[in-house]
């Protein structure tokens, strides 16, 4: 029997749903002209869902999926603690990975709402700034 999380949904199913949400987000970004550079980068501080280039802007993209708004919206789930972890992970990528030339960087959030069919996908450009996440 698969391991269960507290809500009763098997973890294996949650991972599959998460992967599906990330694929929807990736396709959405590509349709809007983003070039995907990396997926699911596992780093010391966090996992970065997507690293992409939009023009000459390097984007660190957090994908948030929700099927129910009882616990807040997908965008609201990117709290200060999560922003801090993402900014630290981005700093690690900038220091350790070869990246294309870029003029700017930003943090985007893609929300995927699966309570509707087809799922609704929204991009929030420049969702937060590194100084809001806290580098220290």
N, C-alpha and C positions, 0 to 999 in steps of 0.2 A: 504494500500500500504506500503511495507517495506521501512524503512529509507534508503536514498541513500547517498553514499559518493560523494565527488566532481567529481570523474570519472564516475559516473552514475551507478556503480555496487551496488546492494543492500548489506548492511552490513551482512545480514543473509547468503547470498551466499558466501561472503568473509570468514566468520567464518567456513562454511562448507568446503571450499577449503583449508583453513588453517589446519583444523583437518585432512583432507585427506593427506596433505603434512607431517604432524607430524606422521601419521600412516606409511607412506612410509619410513620416516626417521627411525622410531622405528624398523621396520622390517629389514631395511638395517643394522642397528647397531647389532641387534640380530643375523643376518646371519654372522656377523663378530666377534661374540663371546662376545659382550657386554651383561651385565645383567642390565635390566632397573629397577631402584630403585624407581623412582617417575616420574610422568607426570604432566605437567602444574601446577607447584607449584606457587601459588599466594603469593607474599611476599610484604613487605613494599616498596622495591625499584624497583622491576620488577617482571615479571613472568619468571620462568625458565621452558623452554619447556620440557627438559628431564634431569634427573640425572641418571647416569649409572656407572657401574663398568666394567672396562676392565682389567682383571687380578687383580692387586692390586692398580690400578690407578682409583681414583674417577674422573669422567668426568661430567662437567656441559656443556650441549649441547644446543646450540641455533640452531633452525631450521629456515632456510630462504627459502622462496618459490618465484619463479619468473616465469611468463609466457611470459615476454617480457623484453628485455634488454635495452629498451629506457631510463630507469632511473638508469642504472648501473646493475652490476651483483648482485646476491643474496649475495655473500661474501662481496662485497663492501658496502652493506647496514648495516653491523655491524661496525658502525663508533665509534669514540672515546666516544661519549656520551652513546651509547648503551653498549659498553664494560664497562664503568664505572658503569652503572646500573647493569649489570650482575655480576661484581665482588662484588659489595655491596650485591646483593642478595645471592651470593654464601657464603659470610662471614656470613650472617644471617642464612643460612642453616647449616653451620658448627657449629655455636654457639647454635642452638636451636633444631636440629633434630638428633635423634640417627642414626648413619650411620655405615656401616660395616667397619672393620679395613681396612686401606689403607695406602700405602707407599708414594703416590704422588697424586697430583691433577692437573687437566688441564682443559682448556676451548677449546671445540671443536665446530665446525660449520658444520652442514649438510645442503647442498644446494640441493634444489629440483627444477629442471627445467621442467616445464610442457609444454613448447613450442614444445617439441618432444613427440611422443608416441611410446613406453611407456615413462613415465617421466624419466629423468636422475637424479640419486641421487649420490651425492659425499660427502665423509667425509673429512673434513680438521681437522686433529688431531693437537692439540696444536696451534690453530688458533691465539691465542693471550695470553699474560701473564697478570697476575693480576696487575703487576706494570705498564703495558701499559694502563690498563683501569682506573687506578687511584682509590685508596681506599678512598681518602679524599675528 
